[in-house]
């Protein structure tokens, strides 16, 4: 998985990505499955972006079913050697507001 375009900067919302926190797909976002992964459309910003692998799509869709991001990555069957790359990708998705932290 390439993470060239992904950074772990502090998300615009304010708090940094925490792999031990719970997340879910934003209600403002729709995923359209594609052979390469998925198209991501934000209905608020009208921004179109991409999830570049089917595995990342599985992780993102599974976030709401797990107590934290790290568990979602593990449950999707991502090899341990790639966990950090996927967590960095999730950090970028949080920054772009594709995913949001679940607040209790």
Backbone as XML, in Angstrom:
<?xml version="1.0"?>
<chain id="A" units="angstrom">
  <residue number="1" name="UNK">
    <atom name="N" x="0.841" y="-1.177" z="0.000"/>
    <atom name="CA" x="0.000" y="0.000" z="0.000"/>
    <atom name="C" x="0.880" y="1.231" z="0.000"/>
  </residue>
  <residue number="2" name="UNK">
    <atom name="N" x="0.625" y="2.159" z="-0.878"/>
    <atom name="CA" x="1.397" y="3.393" z="-0.926"/>
    <atom name="C" x="0.799" y="4.420" z="0.016"/>
  </residue>
  <residue number="3" name="UNK">
    <atom name="N" x="1.656" y="5.078" z="0.766"/>
    <atom name="CA" x="1.189" y="6.130" z="1.673"/>
    <atom name="C" x="1.835" y="7.458" z="1.303"/>
  </residue>
  <residue number="4" name="UNK">
    <atom name="N" x="2.279" y="7.602" z="0.048"/>
    <atom name="CA" x="2.963" y="8.809" z="-0.382"/>
    <atom name="C" x="2.157" y="10.068" z="-0.110"/>
  </residue>
  <residue number="5" name="UNK">
    <atom name="N" x="0.838" y="10.016" z="-0.309"/>
    <atom name="CA" x="0.009" y="11.209" z="-0.180"/>
    <atom name="C" x="-0.655" y="11.320" z="1.186"/>
  </residue>
  <residue number="6" name="UNK">
    <atom name="N" x="-0.259" y="10.498" z="2.112"/>
    <atom name="CA" x="-0.905" y="10.488" z="3.419"/>
    <atom name="C" x="0.048" y="11.054" z="4.456"/>
  </residue>
  <residue number="7" name="UNK">
    <atom name="N" x="-0.463" y="11.937" z="5.313"/>
    <atom name="CA" x="0.373" y="12.399" z="6.413"/>
    <atom name="C" x="-0.390" y="12.246" z="7.715"/>
  </residue>
  <residue number="8" name="UNK">
    <atom name="N" x="0.325" y="12.363" z="8.798"/>
    <atom name="CA" x="-0.294" y="12.166" z="10.107"/>
    <atom name="C" x="-0.436" y="13.486" z="10.850"/>
  </residue>
  <residue number="9" name="UNK">
    <atom name="N" x="-0.586" y="14.565" z="10.113"/>
    <atom name="CA" x="-0.727" y="15.876" z="10.739"/>
    <atom name="C" x="-1.993" y="15.935" z="11.581"/>
  </residue>
  <residue number="10" name="UNK">
    <atom name="N" x="-2.063" y="16.931" z="12.432"/>
    <atom name="CA" x="-3.244" y="17.125" z="13.261"/>
    <atom name="C" x="-4.428" y="17.414" z="12.347"/>
  </residue>
  <residue number="11" name="UNK">
    <atom name="N" x="-5.539" y="16.693" z="12.516"/>
    <atom name="CA" x="-6.700" y="16.925" z="11.677"/>
    <atom name="C" x="-7.274" y="18.323" z="11.886"/>
  </residue>
  <residue number="12" name="UNK">
    <atom name="N" x="-7.972" y="18.799" z="10.862"/>
    <atom name="CA" x="-8.548" y="20.141" z="10.924"/>
    <atom name="C" x="-9.466" y="20.302" z="12.125"/>
  </residue>
  <residue number="13" name="UNK">
    <atom name="N" x="-10.122" y="19.232" z="12.545"/>
    <atom name="CA" x="-11.053" y="19.303" z="13.664"/>
    <atom name="C" x="-10.343" y="19.598" z="14.980"/>
  </residue>
  <residue number="14" name="UNK">
    <atom name="N" x="-9.041" y="19.352" z="15.062"/>
    <atom name="CA" x="-8.316" y="19.728" z="16.258"/>
    <atom name="C" x="-7.520" y="18.631" z="16.920"/>
  </residue>
  <residue number="15" name="UNK">
    <atom name="N" x="-8.102" y="17.470" z="17.174"/>
    <atom name="CA" x="-7.360" y="16.446" z="17.904"/>
    <atom name="C" x="-6.628" y="15.528" z="16.936"/>
  </residue>
  <residue number="16" name="UNK">
    <atom name="N" x="-5.425" y="15.089" z="17.318"/>
    <atom name="CA" x="-4.668" y="14.196" z="16.451"/>
    <atom name="C" x="-5.291" y="12.804" z="16.388"/>
  </residue>
  <residue number="17" name="UNK">
    <atom name="N" x="-4.932" y="12.067" z="15.365"/>
    <atom name="CA" x="-5.406" y="10.696" z="15.218"/>
    <atom name="C" x="-4.851" y="9.834" z="16.342"/>
  </residue>
  <residue number="18" name="UNK">
    <atom name="N" x="-5.723" y="9.079" z="16.975"/>
    <atom name="CA" x="-5.339" y="8.162" z="18.052"/>
    <atom name="C" x="-5.810" y="6.767" z="17.656"/>
  </residue>
  <residue number="19" name="UNK">
    <atom name="N" x="-4.898" y="5.839" z="17.346"/>
    <atom name="CA" x="-5.301" y="4.500" z="16.926"/>
    <atom name="C" x="-6.096" y="3.738" z="17.985"/>
  </residue>
  <residue number="20" name="UNK">
    <atom name="N" x="-6.048" y="4.204" z="19.236"/>
    <atom name="CA" x="-6.785" y="3.541" z="20.309"/>
    <atom name="C" x="-8.199" y="4.107" z="20.479"/>
  </residue>
  <residue number="21" name="UNK">
    <atom name="N" x="-8.571" y="5.078" z="19.655"/>
    <atom name="CA" x="-9.903" y="5.688" z="19.736"/>
    <atom name="C" x="-10.844" y="5.051" z="18.712"/>
  </residue>
  <residue number="22" name="UNK">
    <atom name="N" x="-12.157" y="5.152" z="18.957"/>
    <atom name="CA" x="-13.135" y="4.623" z="18.007"/>
    <atom name="C" x="-13.449" y="5.638" z="16.902"/>
  </residue>
  <residue number="23" name="UNK">
    <atom name="N" x="-13.641" y="5.149" z="15.691"/>
    <atom name="CA" x="-13.947" y="5.990" z="14.536"/>
    <atom name="C" x="-15.059" y="5.346" z="13.725"/>
  </residue>
  <residue number="24" name="UNK">
    <atom name="N" x="-15.615" y="6.139" z="12.817"/>
    <atom name="CA" x="-16.613" y="5.639" z="11.870"/>
    <atom name="C" x="-16.546" y="6.501" z="10.623"/>
  </residue>
  <residue number="25" name="UNK">
    <atom name="N" x="-17.148" y="6.022" z="9.562"/>
    <atom name="CA" x="-17.263" y="6.784" z="8.331"/>
    <atom name="C" x="-18.154" y="7.995" z="8.606"/>
  </residue>
  <residue number="26" name="UNK">
    <atom name="N" x="-17.786" y="9.154" z="8.108"/>
    <atom name="CA" x="-18.597" y="10.362" z="8.292"/>
    <atom name="C" x="-19.960" y="10.184" z="7.628"/>
  </residue>
  <residue number="27" name="UNK">
    <atom name="N" x="-20.984" y="10.731" z="8.243"/>
    <atom name="CA" x="-22.325" y="10.688" z="7.665"/>
    <atom name="C" x="-22.417" y="11.527" z="6.396"/>
  </residue>
  <residue number="28" name="UNK">
    <atom name="N" x="-21.462" y="12.412" z="6.180"/>
    <atom name="CA" x="-21.453" y="13.278" z="4.999"/>
    <atom name="C" x="-20.750" y="12.648" z="3.808"/>
  </residue>
  <residue number="29" name="UNK">
    <atom name="N" x="-20.305" y="11.409" z="3.976"/>
    <atom name="CA" x="-19.478" y="10.760" z="2.967"/>
    <atom name="C" x="-20.152" y="9.483" z="2.453"/>
  </residue>
  <residue number="30" name="UNK">
    <atom name="N" x="-19.970" y="9.255" z="1.174"/>
    <atom name="CA" x="-20.458" y="8.019" z="0.559"/>
    <atom name="C" x="-19.277" y="7.318" z="-0.105"/>
  </residue>
  <residue number="31" name="UNK">
    <atom name="N" x="-19.240" y="5.995" z="0.014"/>
    <atom name="CA" x="-18.218" y="5.192" z="-0.659"/>
    <atom name="C" x="-18.868" y="4.439" z="-1.818"/>
  </residue>
  <residue number="32" name="UNK">
    <atom name="N" x="-18.234" y="4.474" z="-2.972"/>
    <atom name="CA" x="-18.695" y="3.681" z="-4.114"/>
    <atom name="C" x="-17.601" y="2.673" z="-4.444"/>
  </residue>
  <residue number="33" name="UNK">
    <atom name="N" x="-17.884" y="1.399" z="-4.250"/>
    <atom name="CA" x="-16.872" y="0.376" z="-4.522"/>
    <atom name="C" x="-16.402" y="0.416" z="-5.977"/>
  </residue>
  <residue number="34" name="UNK">
    <atom name="N" x="-15.124" y="0.206" z="-6.150"/>
    <atom name="CA" x="-14.479" y="0.130" z="-7.460"/>
    <atom name="C" x="-13.460" y="-0.992" z="-7.396"/>
  </residue>
  <residue number="35" name="UNK">
    <atom name="N" x="-13.035" y="-1.534" z="-8.528"/>
    <atom name="CA" x="-12.045" y="-2.627" z="-8.511"/>
    <atom name="C" x="-10.750" y="-2.263" z="-7.766"/>
  </residue>
  <residue number="36" name="UNK">
    <atom name="N" x="-10.348" y="-1.005" z="-7.818"/>
    <atom name="CA" x="-9.100" y="-0.572" z="-7.166"/>
    <atom name="C" x="-9.283" y="-0.267" z="-5.686"/>
  </residue>
  <residue number="37" name="UNK">
    <atom name="N" x="-10.527" y="-0.103" z="-5.221"/>
    <atom name="CA" x="-10.819" y="0.298" z="-3.844"/>
    <atom name="C" x="-12.189" y="0.934" z="-3.777"/>
  </residue>
  <residue number="38" name="UNK">
    <atom name="N" x="-12.222" y="2.296" z="-3.715"/>
    <atom name="CA" x="-13.512" y="2.987" z="-3.694"/>
    <atom name="C" x="-13.345" y="4.464" z="-4.024"/>
  </residue>
  <residue number="39" name="UNK">
    <atom name="N" x="-14.400" y="5.019" z="-4.597"/>
    <atom name="CA" x="-14.508" y="6.462" z="-4.739"/>
    <atom name="C" x="-15.134" y="6.983" z="-3.454"/>
  </residue>
  <residue number="40" name="UNK">
    <atom name="N" x="-14.646" y="8.093" z="-2.970"/>
    <atom name="CA" x="-15.165" y="8.720" z="-1.759"/>
    <atom name="C" x="-15.750" y="10.066" z="-2.170"/>
  </residue>
  <residue number="41" name="UNK">
    <atom name="N" x="-17.033" y="10.268" z="-1.880"/>
    <atom name="CA" x="-17.657" y="11.546" z="-2.207"/>
    <atom name="C" x="-18.168" y="12.194" z="-0.930"/>
  </residue>
  <residue number="42" name="UNK">
    <atom name="N" x="-17.754" y="13.443" z="-0.715"/>
    <atom name="CA" x="-18.205" y="14.218" z="0.440"/>
    <atom name="C" x="-19.330" y="15.136" z="-0.031"/>
  </residue>
  <residue number="43" name="UNK">
    <atom name="N" x="-20.531" y="14.929" z="0.496"/>
    <atom name="CA" x="-21.692" y="15.691" z="0.073"/>
    <atom name="C" x="-21.655" y="17.146" z="0.538"/>
  </residue>
  <residue number="44" name="UNK">
    <atom name="N" x="-20.874" y="17.456" z="1.554"/>
    <atom name="CA" x="-20.782" y="18.827" z="2.048"/>
    <atom name="C" x="-19.798" y="19.631" z="1.205"/>
  </residue>
  <residue number="45" name="UNK">
    <atom name="N" x="-18.595" y="19.103" z="1.031"/>
    <atom name="CA" x="-17.559" y="19.831" z="0.301"/>
    <atom name="C" x="-17.593" y="19.554" z="-1.196"/>
  </residue>
  <residue number="46" name="UNK">
    <atom name="N" x="-18.334" y="18.523" z="-1.583"/>
    <atom name="CA" x="-18.426" y="18.060" z="-2.981"/>
    <atom name="C" x="-17.077" y="17.561" z="-3.499"/>
  </residue>
  <residue number="47" name="UNK">
    <atom name="N" x="-16.230" y="17.158" z="-2.568"/>
    <atom name="CA" x="-14.902" y="16.667" z="-2.908"/>
    <atom name="C" x="-14.967" y="15.177" z="-3.234"/>
  </residue>
  <residue number="48" name="UNK">
    <atom name="N" x="-14.270" y="14.798" z="-4.277"/>
    <atom name="CA" x="-14.149" y="13.405" z="-4.680"/>
    <atom name="C" x="-12.715" y="12.965" z="-4.408"/>
  </residue>
  <residue number="49" name="UNK">
    <atom name="N" x="-12.564" y="11.840" z="-3.712"/>
    <atom name="CA" x="-11.240" y="11.291" z="-3.460"/>
    <atom name="C" x="-11.316" y="9.771" z="-3.602"/>
  </residue>
  <residue number="50" name="UNK">
    <atom name="N" x="-10.241" y="9.096" z="-3.268"/>
    <atom name="CA" x="-10.150" y="7.667" z="-3.513"/>
    <atom name="C" x="-9.582" y="6.917" z="-2.316"/>
  </residue>
  <residue number="51" name="UNK">
    <atom name="N" x="-10.077" y="5.714" z="-2.112"/>
    <atom name="CA" x="-9.418" y="4.738" z="-1.243"/>
    <atom name="C" x="-8.744" y="3.799" z="-2.226"/>
  </residue>
  <residue number="52" name="UNK">
    <atom name="N" x="-7.432" y="3.659" z="-2.125"/>
    <atom name="CA" x="-6.655" y="3.025" z="-3.180"/>
    <atom name="C" x="-6.547" y="1.511" z="-3.118"/>
  </residue>
  <residue number="53" name="UNK">
    <atom name="N" x="-7.092" y="0.881" z="-2.078"/>
    <atom name="CA" x="-7.052" y="-0.581" z="-2.024"/>
    <atom name="C" x="-8.364" y="-1.115" z="-1.454"/>
  </residue>
  <residue number="54" name="UNK">
    <atom name="N" x="-8.775" y="-2.294" z="-1.902"/>
    <atom name="CA" x="-9.969" y="-2.915" z="-1.322"/>
    <atom name="C" x="-9.811" y="-3.170" z="0.177"/>
  </residue>
  <residue number="55" name="UNK">
    <atom name="N" x="-8.585" y="-3.444" z="0.616"/>
    <atom name="CA" x="-8.341" y="-3.683" z="2.038"/>
    <atom name="C" x="-8.612" y="-2.426" z="2.868"/>
  </residue>
  <residue number="56" name="UNK">
    <atom name="N" x="-8.226" y="-1.265" z="2.349"/>
    <atom name="CA" x="-8.488" y="-0.022" z="3.067"/>
    <atom name="C" x="-9.990" y="0.247" z="3.133"/>
  </residue>
  <residue number="57" name="UNK">
    <atom name="N" x="-10.700" y="-0.086" z="2.080"/>
    <atom name="CA" x="-12.165" y="0.053" z="2.083"/>
    <atom name="C" x="-12.757" y="-0.817" z="3.193"/>
  </residue>
  <residue number="58" name="UNK">
    <atom name="N" x="-12.265" y="-2.045" z="3.301"/>
    <atom name="CA" x="-12.751" y="-2.951" z="4.344"/>
    <atom name="C" x="-12.461" y="-2.389" z="5.742"/>
  </residue>
  <residue number="59" name="UNK">
    <atom name="N" x="-11.285" y="-1.826" z="5.925"/>
    <atom name="CA" x="-10.939" y="-1.228" z="7.221"/>
    <atom name="C" x="-11.893" y="-0.078" z="7.531"/>
  </residue>
  <residue number="60" name="UNK">
    <atom name="N" x="-12.086" y="0.824" z="6.579"/>
    <atom name="CA" x="-12.931" y="2.000" z="6.800"/>
    <atom name="C" x="-14.375" y="1.587" z="7.080"/>
  </residue>
  <residue number="61" name="UNK">
    <atom name="N" x="-14.892" y="0.651" z="6.306"/>
    <atom name="CA" x="-16.269" y="0.190" z="6.531"/>
    <atom name="C" x="-16.413" y="-0.524" z="7.878"/>
  </residue>
  <residue number="62" name="UNK">
    <atom name="N" x="-15.351" y="-1.152" z="8.346"/>
    <atom name="CA" x="-15.408" y="-1.896" z="9.593"/>
    <atom name="C" x="-15.140" y="-1.076" z="10.842"/>
  </residue>
  <residue number="63" name="UNK">
    <atom name="N" x="-14.713" y="0.164" z="10.685"/>
    <atom name="CA" x="-14.364" y="0.984" z="11.847"/>
    <atom name="C" x="-15.456" y="1.022" z="12.899"/>
  </residue>
  <residue number="64" name="UNK">
    <atom name="N" x="-16.698" y="1.209" z="12.480"/>
    <atom name="CA" x="-17.797" y="1.369" z="13.438"/>
    <atom name="C" x="-18.089" y="0.100" z="14.229"/>
  </residue>
  <residue number="65" name="UNK">
    <atom name="N" x="-17.567" y="-1.024" z="13.775"/>
    <atom name="CA" x="-17.815" y="-2.304" z="14.440"/>
    <atom name="C" x="-16.720" y="-2.700" z="15.425"/>
  </residue>
  <residue number="66" name="UNK">
    <atom name="N" x="-15.766" y="-1.800" z="15.645"/>
    <atom name="CA" x="-14.626" y="-2.117" z="16.502"/>
    <atom name="C" x="-14.392" y="-1.005" z="17.517"/>
  </residue>
  <residue number="67" name="UNK">
    <atom name="N" x="-13.820" y="-1.351" z="18.664"/>
    <atom name="CA" x="-13.633" y="-0.358" z="19.722"/>
    <atom name="C" x="-12.557" y="0.684" z="19.415"/>
  </residue>
  <residue number="68" name="UNK">
    <atom name="N" x="-11.715" y="0.402" z="18.424"/>
    <atom name="CA" x="-10.656" y="1.346" z="18.069"/>
    <atom name="C" x="-10.151" y="1.062" z="16.661"/>
  </residue>
  <residue number="69" name="UNK">
    <atom name="N" x="-9.389" y="2.001" z="16.119"/>
    <atom name="CA" x="-8.881" y="1.880" z="14.751"/>
    <atom name="C" x="-7.936" y="0.695" z="14.596"/>
  </residue>
  <residue number="70" name="UNK">
    <atom name="N" x="-7.090" y="0.487" z="15.591"/>
    <atom name="CA" x="-6.131" y="-0.623" z="15.511"/>
    <atom name="C" x="-6.857" y="-1.970" z="15.385"/>
  </residue>
  <residue number="71" name="UNK">
    <atom name="N" x="-7.937" y="-2.153" z="16.129"/>
    <atom name="CA" x="-8.725" y="-3.392" z="16.058"/>
    <atom name="C" x="-9.369" y="-3.572" z="14.687"/>
  </residue>
  <residue number="72" name="UNK">
    <atom name="N" x="-9.807" y="-2.463" z="14.084"/>
    <atom name="CA" x="-10.418" y="-2.538" z="12.753"/>
    <atom name="C" x="-9.394" y="-2.980" z="11.709"/>
  </residue>
  <residue number="73" name="UNK">
    <atom name="N" x="-8.170" y="-2.478" z="11.829"/>
    <atom name="CA" x="-7.101" y="-2.870" z="10.907"/>
    <atom name="C" x="-6.805" y="-4.363" z="11.066"/>
  </residue>
  <residue number="74" name="UNK">
    <atom name="N" x="-6.679" y="-4.817" z="12.302"/>
    <atom name="CA" x="-6.402" y="-6.227" z="12.568"/>
    <atom name="C" x="-7.542" y="-7.116" z="12.056"/>
  </residue>
  <residue number="75" name="UNK">
    <atom name="N" x="-8.788" y="-6.714" z="12.315"/>
    <atom name="CA" x="-9.947" y="-7.518" z="11.919"/>
    <atom name="C" x="-10.084" y="-7.624" z="10.404"/>
  </residue>
  <residue number="76" name="UNK">
    <atom name="N" x="-9.583" y="-6.635" z="9.683"/>
    <atom name="CA" x="-9.659" y="-6.662" z="8.220"/>
    <atom name="C" x="-8.609" y="-7.601" z="7.619"/>
  </residue>
  <residue number="77" name="UNK">
    <atom name="N" x="-7.762" y="-8.164" z="8.467"/>
    <atom name="CA" x="-6.762" y="-9.108" z="7.977"/>
    <atom name="C" x="-5.530" y="-8.458" z="7.370"/>
  </residue>
  <residue number="78" name="UNK">
    <atom name="N" x="-5.308" y="-7.199" z="7.690"/>
    <atom name="CA" x="-4.111" y="-6.509" z="7.185"/>
    <atom name="C" x="-2.890" y="-7.137" z="7.845"/>
  </residue>
  <residue number="79" name="UNK">
    <atom name="N" x="-1.877" y="-7.529" z="7.055"/>
    <atom name="CA" x="-0.664" y="-8.109" z="7.641"/>
    <atom name="C" x="-0.020" y="-7.146" z="8.637"/>
  </residue>
  <residue number="80" name="UNK">
    <atom name="N" x="0.512" y="-7.683" z="9.717"/>
    <atom name="CA" x="1.104" y="-6.881" z="10.785"/>
    <atom name="C" x="2.143" y="-5.882" z="10.263"/>
  </residue>
  <residue number="81" name="UNK">
    <atom name="N" x="2.907" y="-6.282" z="9.273"/>
    <atom name="CA" x="3.936" y="-5.401" z="8.719"/>
    <atom name="C" x="3.346" y="-4.158" z="8.050"/>
  </residue>
  <residue number="82" name="UNK">
    <atom name="N" x="2.049" y="-4.192" z="7.722"/>
    <atom name="CA" x="1.402" y="-3.062" z="7.052"/>
    <atom name="C" x="0.495" y="-2.245" z="7.981"/>
  </residue>
  <residue number="83" name="UNK">
    <atom name="N" x="0.393" y="-2.633" z="9.235"/>
    <atom name="CA" x="-0.507" y="-1.930" z="10.158"/>
    <atom name="C" x="-0.201" y="-0.437" z="10.248"/>
  </residue>
  <residue number="84" name="UNK">
    <atom name="N" x="1.055" y="-0.072" z="10.398"/>
    <atom name="CA" x="1.398" y="1.350" z="10.543"/>
    <atom name="C" x="1.021" y="2.142" z="9.298"/>
  </residue>
  <residue number="85" name="UNK">
    <atom name="N" x="1.203" y="1.566" z="8.123"/>
    <atom name="CA" x="0.820" y="2.258" z="6.884"/>
    <atom name="C" x="-0.685" y="2.500" z="6.839"/>
  </residue>
  <residue number="86" name="UNK">
    <atom name="N" x="-1.456" y="1.521" z="7.277"/>
    <atom name="CA" x="-2.910" y="1.683" z="7.291"/>
    <atom name="C" x="-3.345" y="2.691" z="8.344"/>
  </residue>
  <residue number="87" name="UNK">
    <atom name="N" x="-2.685" y="2.702" z="9.480"/>
    <atom name="CA" x="-3.018" y="3.689" z="10.509"/>
    <atom name="C" x="-2.683" y="5.102" z="10.030"/>
  </residue>
  <residue number="88" name="UNK">
    <atom name="N" x="-1.594" y="5.251" z="9.279"/>
    <atom name="CA" x="-1.262" y="6.553" z="8.692"/>
    <atom name="C" x="-2.322" y="6.962" z="7.675"/>
  </residue>
  <residue number="89" name="UNK">
    <atom name="N" x="-2.807" y="5.993" z="6.901"/>
    <atom name="CA" x="-3.874" y="6.289" z="5.938"/>
    <atom name="C" x="-5.131" y="6.745" z="6.675"/>
  </residue>
  <residue number="90" name="UNK">
    <atom name="N" x="-5.471" y="6.092" z="7.780"/>
    <atom name="CA" x="-6.639" y="6.494" z="8.565"/>
    <atom name="C" x="-6.446" y="7.893" z="9.144"/>
  </residue>
  <residue number="91" name="UNK">
    <atom name="N" x="-5.234" y="8.232" z="9.548"/>
    <atom name="CA" x="-4.960" y="9.580" z="10.050"/>
    <atom name="C" x="-5.256" y="10.618" z="8.966"/>
  </residue>
  <residue number="92" name="UNK">
    <atom name="N" x="-4.880" y="10.317" z="7.749"/>
    <atom name="CA" x="-5.174" y="11.221" z="6.636"/>
    <atom name="C" x="-6.664" y="11.318" z="6.366"/>
  </residue>
  <residue number="93" name="UNK">
    <atom name="N" x="-7.366" y="10.197" z="6.508"/>
    <atom name="CA" x="-8.818" y="10.211" z="6.313"/>
    <atom name="C" x="-9.522" y="10.998" z="7.409"/>
  </residue>
  <residue number="94" name="UNK">
    <atom name="N" x="-8.980" y="10.977" z="8.610"/>
    <atom name="CA" x="-9.537" y="11.792" z="9.685"/>
    <atom name="C" x="-9.313" y="13.271" z="9.374"/>
  </residue>
  <residue number="95" name="UNK">
    <atom name="N" x="-8.133" y="13.594" z="8.926"/>
    <atom name="CA" x="-7.810" y="14.982" z="8.601"/>
    <atom name="C" x="-8.725" y="15.525" z="7.500"/>
  </residue>
  <residue number="96" name="UNK">
    <atom name="N" x="-9.066" y="14.675" z="6.536"/>
    <atom name="CA" x="-9.941" y="15.104" z="5.437"/>
    <atom name="C" x="-11.421" y="14.975" z="5.786"/>
  </residue>
  <residue number="97" name="UNK">
    <atom name="N" x="-11.705" y="14.512" z="7.002"/>
    <atom name="CA" x="-13.067" y="14.345" z="7.518"/>
    <atom name="C" x="-13.856" y="13.250" z="6.806"/>
  </residue>
  <residue number="98" name="UNK">
    <atom name="N" x="-13.137" y="12.299" z="6.193"/>
    <atom name="CA" x="-13.790" y="11.121" z="5.616"/>
    <atom name="C" x="-14.252" y="10.210" z="6.745"/>
  </residue>
  <residue number="99" name="UNK">
    <atom name="N" x="-13.438" y="10.113" z="7.795"/>
    <atom name="CA" x="-13.832" y="9.398" z="9.005"/>
    <atom name="C" x="-13.879" y="10.403" z="10.146"/>
  </residue>
  <residue number="100" name="UNK">
    <atom name="N" x="-14.653" y="10.066" z="11.162"/>
    <atom name="CA" x="-14.775" y="10.944" z="12.335"/>
    <atom name="C" x="-14.628" y="10.098" z="13.592"/>
  </residue>
  <residue number="101" name="UNK">
    <atom name="N" x="-14.140" y="10.740" z="14.637"/>
    <atom name="CA" x="-14.031" y="10.042" z="15.922"/>
    <atom name="C" x="-15.410" y="9.896" z="16.530"/>
  </residue>
  <residue number="102" name="UNK">
    <atom name="N" x="-15.668" y="8.740" z="17.122"/>
    <atom name="CA" x="-16.936" y="8.498" z="17.799"/>
    <atom name="C" x="-16.803" y="9.048" z="19.213"/>
  </residue>
  <residue number="103" name="UNK">
    <atom name="N" x="-17.615" y="10.011" z="19.524"/>
    <atom name="CA" x="-17.589" y="10.632" z="20.861"/>
    <atom name="C" x="-18.653" y="9.992" z="21.722"/>
  </residue>
  <residue number="104" name="UNK">
    <atom name="N" x="-18.314" y="9.691" z="22.969"/>
    <atom name="CA" x="-19.303" y="9.071" z="23.845"/>
    <atom name="C" x="-20.075" y="10.093" z="24.630"/>
  </residue>
</chain>
